[in-house]
Amino acid sequence: MSADALTASSRNFYEWAKTKILISIVTVSACFGMLGLCSYSGGLSNYSNELKKAATVNDDHERNGLRALAAGYG
């Protein structure tokens, strides 16, 4: 049975169902994009924190800069 053979109310329901599926897919894609950005930011924060821990230079400016990076991304 093709969609052209449906009654008006059945066709409206069918089109609305297709629209809801499209809206769901777009929303889920946006959510995954935001999750990816959050993961990226958390990874940068962790990397800056690890650099701060592994810093062998006793330069307070460098340590403060890495601490600021870790806090900013986190």
C-alpha positions in Angstrom: 0.0 0.0 0.0 1.5 3.3 -1.0 1.2 6.5 1.0 -0.8 8.1 -1.9 -3.8 5.7 -1.2 -4.3 6.9 2.4 -7.2 9.0 3.6 -6.5 12.6 4.6 -6.4 11.9 8.3 -4.2 8.8 7.9 -1.9 10.7 5.6 -1.6 13.6 8.2 -0.7 11.0 10.9 1.9 9.4 8.6 3.5 12.7 7.7 3.5 13.8 11.4 5.2 10.5 12.3 7.9 11.1 9.7 8.4 14.6 11.0 8.8 13.4 14.6 11.4 10.9 13.5 13.3 13.6 11.7 13.1 15.9 14.7 14.3 13.0 17.0 17.3 12.3 14.7 18.3 15.9 14.6 18.0 16.3 18.4 20.0 13.2 19.1 22.7 14.4 16.6 22.9 17.7 18.4 23.1 16.0 21.8 25.9 13.8 20.6 27.7 16.8 19.3 27.4 18.5 22.7 28.6 15.4 24.4 31.6 15.3 22.1 32.5 18.9 22.9 32.2 18.2 26.7 34.4 15.2 26.3 37.0 17.2 24.3 37.0 19.9 27.0 37.4 17.4 29.8 40.3 15.8 28.0 42.0 19.1 27.6 41.5 19.8 31.3 42.9 16.4 32.2 45.9 16.9 29.9 46.7 20.3 31.5 46.4 18.8 34.9 48.8 16.0 34.0 51.2 18.5 32.5 51.0 20.5 35.7 51.8 17.4 37.8 54.7 16.4 35.5 56.2 19.9 35.3 59.9 19.7 36.4 60.4 23.4 36.2 60.0 25.3 39.5 58.6 28.3 37.7 55.4 29.4 39.5 54.2 31.3 36.4 54.2 28.1 34.4 52.4 26.1 37.2 49.9 28.9 37.6 49.2 28.9 33.9 48.7 25.2 33.8 46.4 25.3 36.8 44.4 28.1 35.1 44.1 25.9 32.0 43.0 22.9 34.0 40.4 25.0 35.8 39.2 26.8 32.7 38.6 23.6 30.7 37.2 21.7 33.6 
